[in-house]
């Protein structure tokens, strides 16, 4: 395995983007900064919660339909996974594929990325693994595999595409299409997409009774305190998540419990009781809505799989 290619944003980027977000209207913080080591650990806990249906539903779809997915991807593929996390789902895919050539996991959490890549290399000794620690929301130059490969396939599970507003999601899909064009044959995209459903089901998934999602949301303030010298008092902030029917997204916010002032590196921000900072969106799509979005990036849908309740979808797209 190659050493981790470290393109992780440094604290100056965290400071600059956080101050810009808090000066914006409405106020916001970039959700990519949830994922320090503690945030990555908390998110793994969220994935196991009874209310949080996306992970177990997607894994169920993968386990049931992987032979069909692997057949569409074909032999000798290069797989690039954006937001690879703990590497749980890629294990299922790699086991199903025929002679994959290379795997490039990309994640912003360096510690989790390195540990997951090392474990995968032990279990897939013949596979060339090329871990990249980076913010994948911006354009990246990725390492090329040492061996020839038939096609490039992007793996983007977890409905992470929902964290991007539609214009940004389209820009990301276009980058996926450019990557999928690399190889002897047209490549593809295997992606998990959360589906619109009842407000009750969606809001429960982001407001778990154990408070793990609240800790995950508040952890971004802990990170700002630790890494850029902010002075957020966590007990004065409250997690709030709700379904926005008009935009088709669940929104996560941190709401000020009282009138307060926060200092970050010489900048001061005043909050009244009830003021909020928007930390994350999670947009939901019907299968046809997402197929239409992917088509704007040049993709054609070749496969669609859903669970019995139609809570979630996994879709495979190819370049024409």
PLY file of the C-alpha trace (Angstrom):
ply
format ascii 1.0
element vertex 320
property float x
property float y
property float z
element edge 319
property int vertex1
property int vertex2
end_header
0.00 0.00 0.00
1.22 3.47 -0.81
1.57 5.89 2.10
-1.40 8.18 2.63
-1.25 11.13 0.23
-1.95 13.93 2.68
-3.94 16.82 1.22
-5.95 17.37 4.41
-6.97 21.04 4.89
-4.86 22.68 7.59
-6.07 24.79 10.51
-5.80 27.98 8.45
-8.49 26.65 6.09
-10.67 25.64 9.05
-10.26 29.11 10.57
-10.85 31.01 7.33
-13.92 29.02 6.23
-15.49 29.04 9.71
-15.13 32.80 10.14
-16.52 33.37 6.63
-19.46 31.11 7.43
-20.24 32.85 10.72
-20.10 36.23 8.98
-22.53 35.03 6.28
-26.29 35.38 6.42
-27.70 32.93 7.38
-24.79 31.80 9.54
-23.25 28.42 8.73
-20.30 26.12 9.35
-18.94 23.68 6.71
-20.11 20.13 7.49
-16.85 18.65 6.18
-15.23 19.80 9.42
-17.37 17.42 11.45
-14.89 14.68 10.62
-11.91 14.96 12.90
-11.03 11.71 14.72
-13.78 12.21 17.32
-16.36 13.19 14.69
-15.55 10.11 12.62
-15.96 7.94 15.74
-19.32 9.53 16.56
-20.56 9.09 13.01
-19.78 5.37 13.16
-21.96 5.26 16.29
-24.76 7.10 14.47
-24.70 4.45 11.74
-25.57 1.80 14.36
-28.49 3.69 15.93
-31.98 2.14 15.64
-33.46 5.39 14.27
-30.78 5.85 11.63
-32.09 3.73 8.75
-29.73 4.77 5.87
-26.67 2.66 6.73
-28.32 -0.67 7.51
-30.77 -0.22 4.62
-28.00 0.49 2.11
-25.89 -2.40 3.40
-28.93 -4.68 3.02
-29.39 -3.55 -0.59
-25.70 -4.10 -1.33
-25.66 -7.60 0.17
-28.75 -8.61 -1.79
-27.76 -7.20 -5.18
-23.95 -7.13 -5.29
-23.70 -9.85 -7.97
-25.72 -7.66 -10.35
-23.68 -4.58 -9.47
-20.38 -6.43 -9.92
-21.51 -7.73 -13.32
-22.24 -4.17 -14.48
-18.84 -2.94 -13.24
-16.99 -5.86 -14.85
-13.48 -7.21 -14.36
-10.22 -5.32 -13.85
-11.83 -2.13 -12.60
-10.24 0.73 -10.74
-12.49 1.82 -7.84
-12.35 5.33 -6.36
-14.38 5.88 -3.20
-15.21 9.40 -2.03
-15.80 9.68 1.72
-14.54 6.18 2.43
-14.95 6.35 6.21
-14.34 3.08 8.04
-14.28 1.09 4.80
-17.19 -1.20 5.72
-19.15 -1.04 2.45
-16.16 -1.22 0.12
-15.28 -4.62 1.61
-18.60 -5.96 0.35
-18.01 -4.53 -3.11
-14.39 -5.70 -3.41
-15.39 -9.22 -2.38
-17.95 -9.28 -5.21
-15.78 -7.81 -7.97
-13.71 -9.88 -10.40
-10.00 -9.03 -10.20
-10.21 -5.33 -9.27
-6.93 -3.58 -10.11
-6.80 -0.63 -7.72
-8.74 1.08 -4.95
-8.39 4.76 -4.04
-10.16 5.73 -0.81
-10.55 9.49 -0.24
-11.48 10.86 3.17
-10.89 13.99 5.24
-10.26 12.07 8.48
-6.59 11.02 8.26
-6.53 8.64 11.23
-9.58 6.66 10.15
-8.43 6.60 6.51
-4.97 5.22 7.36
-6.36 2.54 9.69
-9.05 1.40 7.23
-6.61 1.29 4.28
-4.11 -0.76 6.28
-6.78 -3.30 7.25
-8.00 -3.58 3.67
-4.49 -4.12 2.36
-4.05 -7.06 4.74
-7.26 -8.63 3.45
-6.79 -7.78 -0.25
-3.08 -8.33 -0.66
-3.06 -8.20 -4.48
-5.03 -4.94 -4.65
-3.17 -1.66 -5.17
-4.54 0.69 -2.49
-3.87 4.42 -2.84
-5.33 6.34 0.16
-5.78 10.10 -0.24
-6.58 12.36 2.73
-8.37 15.37 1.27
-11.44 17.56 1.08
-13.08 16.00 -1.97
-15.57 18.85 -2.39
-12.90 20.58 -4.47
-11.09 19.24 -7.53
-8.34 16.69 -6.84
-5.50 15.16 -8.82
-5.55 11.47 -7.92
-2.70 8.95 -8.23
-2.74 6.66 -11.25
-2.63 2.89 -10.71
0.61 1.18 -11.65
-1.22 -1.52 -13.63
-3.55 -1.05 -16.59
-7.27 -1.13 -15.76
-10.39 -1.59 -17.84
-12.51 1.23 -16.42
-12.74 3.70 -13.55
-15.78 3.42 -11.28
-16.64 5.93 -8.56
-18.16 4.44 -5.41
-20.11 7.03 -3.39
-22.28 5.30 -0.79
-24.06 6.64 2.29
-26.20 9.26 0.52
-23.34 11.72 1.05
-24.35 13.37 -2.23
-27.27 14.75 -0.21
-24.92 17.02 1.75
-24.46 19.16 -1.36
-27.01 21.68 -2.68
-28.12 20.75 -6.17
-25.69 23.03 -8.06
-22.75 21.73 -6.01
-23.99 18.14 -6.34
-24.07 18.55 -10.13
-20.54 19.97 -10.15
-19.36 16.96 -8.12
-21.14 14.54 -10.46
-19.41 16.19 -13.42
-16.05 15.58 -11.72
-17.08 11.96 -11.22
-17.87 11.76 -14.94
-14.42 13.07 -15.87
-12.84 10.46 -13.60
-15.08 7.71 -15.02
-13.80 8.58 -18.50
-10.32 7.33 -17.52
-9.60 3.78 -18.70
-9.91 1.63 -21.80
-13.71 1.46 -21.48
-16.34 3.97 -20.33
-16.58 3.89 -16.55
-19.38 4.39 -14.08
-20.75 5.54 -10.75
-22.22 3.33 -8.01
-23.99 5.66 -5.59
-26.29 5.50 -2.56
-29.14 8.02 -2.52
-31.60 8.57 0.31
-35.24 8.74 -0.75
-37.93 11.22 0.28
-40.27 9.78 2.91
-42.41 10.83 5.87
-41.29 13.75 8.02
-41.57 11.55 11.11
-39.19 8.89 9.77
-36.62 11.39 8.51
-36.60 13.64 11.59
-36.28 10.66 13.94
-33.12 9.57 12.10
-31.42 12.90 12.85
-32.76 13.38 16.40
-31.88 10.06 18.04
-33.01 9.44 21.61
-29.45 8.67 22.79
-28.22 12.11 21.71
-25.33 10.81 19.58
-26.27 13.02 16.62
-26.40 16.00 18.98
-22.87 15.18 20.18
-21.74 14.83 16.56
-23.19 18.24 15.70
-21.69 19.92 18.78
-18.31 18.34 18.10
-17.62 20.93 15.40
-17.63 23.60 18.13
-15.24 21.48 20.22
-12.95 21.31 17.21
-13.03 25.08 16.71
-12.19 25.57 20.39
-9.30 23.12 20.23
-7.78 23.93 16.84
-8.35 27.64 16.22
-8.77 29.02 19.75
-12.52 29.70 19.72
-14.38 29.93 23.05
-17.74 28.27 22.37
-19.40 27.12 25.59
-21.08 23.90 24.50
-23.72 23.94 27.23
-25.08 27.13 25.65
-25.77 25.42 22.30
-28.46 22.93 21.30
-28.73 20.49 18.38
-31.78 21.03 16.15
-32.67 19.01 13.03
-35.86 19.35 10.96
-37.28 18.38 7.58
-37.59 21.28 5.12
-40.37 20.14 2.80
-39.82 22.98 0.35
-36.12 22.28 -0.27
-36.40 18.50 0.14
-33.68 18.38 2.79
-33.18 17.65 6.45
-31.38 20.62 7.99
-29.08 20.43 11.01
-28.50 23.54 13.11
-26.85 24.56 16.35
-29.15 26.91 18.24
-28.00 29.41 20.86
-29.69 28.76 24.22
-29.00 32.31 25.46
-27.64 35.68 24.45
-23.89 35.24 24.14
-20.72 36.39 22.44
-18.14 34.09 20.87
-14.56 34.99 20.00
-12.50 33.35 17.25
-9.00 34.67 16.56
-9.87 38.32 17.16
-13.32 38.19 15.53
-16.34 38.48 17.82
-19.79 37.10 17.02
-22.91 38.01 18.98
-25.81 35.57 19.21
-29.27 36.19 20.63
-31.23 33.39 22.27
-32.67 31.26 19.45
-30.11 32.31 16.82
-28.89 29.34 14.81
-25.84 28.23 12.86
-26.64 25.93 9.92
-24.20 23.01 9.97
-25.50 20.47 7.43
-28.09 19.67 4.77
-29.12 16.20 3.69
-31.12 16.40 0.47
-33.37 13.47 -0.46
-34.24 12.42 -4.03
-36.71 10.11 -5.66
-34.90 7.70 -8.02
-36.18 9.60 -11.05
-35.16 12.97 -9.61
-31.62 11.75 -9.07
-31.45 10.07 -12.48
-32.35 13.41 -14.05
-29.60 15.17 -12.05
-27.00 12.54 -13.00
-28.03 12.83 -16.67
-27.02 16.50 -16.59
-23.50 15.29 -15.74
-23.52 12.89 -18.71
-24.47 9.66 -16.91
-27.03 7.06 -18.01
-28.65 4.86 -15.37
-28.03 1.14 -15.84
-29.19 -0.21 -12.49
-31.56 0.72 -9.65
-32.01 -1.25 -6.44
-34.21 -0.44 -3.43
-35.29 -2.08 -0.19
-38.84 -3.36 0.28
-39.97 -0.17 2.07
-38.28 1.98 -0.61
-36.48 3.99 2.06
-33.21 4.14 0.12
-31.79 3.54 -3.35
-28.49 2.34 -4.77
-28.02 3.28 -8.41
-25.41 2.45 -11.05
-24.68 4.90 -13.85
-22.41 4.63 -16.87
-21.00 7.05 -19.36
-22.55 6.50 -22.81
0 1
1 2
2 3
3 4
4 5
5 6
6 7
7 8
8 9
9 10
10 11
11 12
12 13
13 14
14 15
15 16
16 17
17 18
18 19
19 20
20 21
21 22
22 23
23 24
24 25
25 26
26 27
27 28
28 29
29 30
30 31
31 32
32 33
33 34
34 35
35 36
36 37
37 38
38 39
39 40
40 41
41 42
42 43
43 44
44 45
45 46
46 47
47 48
48 49
49 50
50 51
51 52
52 53
53 54
54 55
55 56
56 57
57 58
58 59
59 60
60 61
61 62
62 63
63 64
64 65
65 66
66 67
67 68
68 69
69 70
70 71
71 72
72 73
73 74
74 75
75 76
76 77
77 78
78 79
79 80
80 81
81 82
82 83
83 84
84 85
85 86
86 87
87 88
88 89
89 90
90 91
91 92
92 93
93 94
94 95
95 96
96 97
97 98
98 99
99 100
100 101
101 102
102 103
103 104
104 105
105 106
106 107
107 108
108 109
109 110
110 111
111 112
112 113
113 114
114 115
115 116
116 117
117 118
118 119
119 120
120 121
121 122
122 123
123 124
124 125
125 126
126 127
127 128
128 129
129 130
130 131
131 132
132 133
133 134
134 135
135 136
136 137
137 138
138 139
139 140
140 141
141 142
142 143
143 144
144 145
145 146
146 147
147 148
148 149
149 150
150 151
151 152
152 153
153 154
154 155
155 156
156 157
157 158
158 159
159 160
160 161
161 162
162 163
163 164
164 165
165 166
166 167
167 168
168 169
169 170
170 171
171 172
172 173
173 174
174 175
175 176
176 177
177 178
178 179
179 180
180 181
181 182
182 183
183 184
184 185
185 186
186 187
187 188
188 189
189 190
190 191
191 192
192 193
193 194
194 195
195 196
196 197
197 198
198 199
199 200
200 201
201 202
202 203
203 204
204 205
205 206
206 207
207 208
208 209
209 210
210 211
211 212
212 213
213 214
214 215
215 216
216 217
217 218
218 219
219 220
220 221
221 222
222 223
223 224
224 225
225 226
226 227
227 228
228 229
229 230
230 231
231 232
232 233
233 234
234 235
235 236
236 237
237 238
238 239
239 240
240 241
241 242
242 243
243 244
244 245
245 246
246 247
247 248
248 249
249 250
250 251
251 252
252 253
253 254
254 255
255 256
256 257
257 258
258 259
259 260
260 261
261 262
262 263
263 264
264 265
265 266
266 267
267 268
268 269
269 270
270 271
271 272
272 273
273 274
274 275
275 276
276 277
277 278
278 279
279 280
280 281
281 282
282 283
283 284
284 285
285 286
286 287
287 288
288 289
289 290
290 291
291 292
292 293
293 294
294 295
295 296
296 297
297 298
298 299
299 300
300 301
301 302
302 303
303 304
304 305
305 306
306 307
307 308
308 309
309 310
310 311
311 312
312 313
313 314
314 315
315 316
316 317
317 318
318 319
